Amino acid sequence: MRISPRLALNNGVMIDRLGFGLYKVPSADTSGLVTMALEAGYRHFDTAAMYGNETGVGKAVGALSAFDGSAGGGAETAPSLRREDLFITTKVWNEDHGYDATMRAFDTSISNLGLEYIDLYLIHWPCAKRGLYPETYRALETLYREGKVRAIGVSNFQPAHLDRLLDTAEVVPAVNQIELHPWLQQAELRGKHEALGIRTEAWSPLGRGQVLQDPVILALAAEHERTPAQIILRWHLQLGNIVIPKASSYARIRENHNVFGFELSGTDMADVAALERGFRTGSHPDNVN
């Protein structure tokens, strides 16, 4: 059962707006967490070569033939899930920039995942001082034309990086995955994405937990009888973002997925918009090489 609504990427491929993030998930725990997320209704999973857990994702996906697709493990019977019911993202790491290195890195990732294709392949960071990301993206375009990936995109790209990329790219990125939460709202970058037809995907959507204690978020949670995490994830969805929260318990996995039964008002959205403070939990893209 697919609960999360989907969006069309700029090539028509559909992506679930709510996914399950796997950053810093130990390899040994990955398969079990992905299976729990599947039971809770997630169908979109975000990994990366750098995370070291692609094999665990592949193990869970490989076990789909025995999986009952009903969300929540209830009594309802549903057909077993198929690979095409899922949306799997992975990313090429900084050390593998350049055309040939990226092609080799992709072969390693798809082997680790045990898949015939990947739904979305991203450049993890622009590493702008090295200047290889246009060449790296050219490899992604080759993989896209060969049908090995259904969509391609970037992560952590700033406006100047996108401008340079689009000077030579033949395929407009489908997604730019960026740090985005109420304390770092990236309005300029989101506006550029909208103008170019690029979907915005939020990593660290809860500010690595720090934003959960914001008084405005706590007040909205009390008003709506929801958790702070649910308020923030609902804010993301109403902005139009794709969002990939991480969770390490079944209760939290289910909680994060239970965000489709309520709405924030225009006033609520404005209150959250006023929380912008330019606060990053991760590195600025210009400092990563």
Helices and strands as residue ranges (DSSP letters): E 6-8, E 14-16, E 20-21, H 27-40, E 44-46, G 49-51, H 54-62, G 64-66, G 71-73, G 83-85, E 87-92, G 94-96, H 99-113, E 118-123, H 133-145, E 149-155, H 159-168, E 175-179, H 187-196, E 199-203, G 207-213, H 215-224, H 228-239, E 242-243, H 250-257, H 266-273, G 285-287
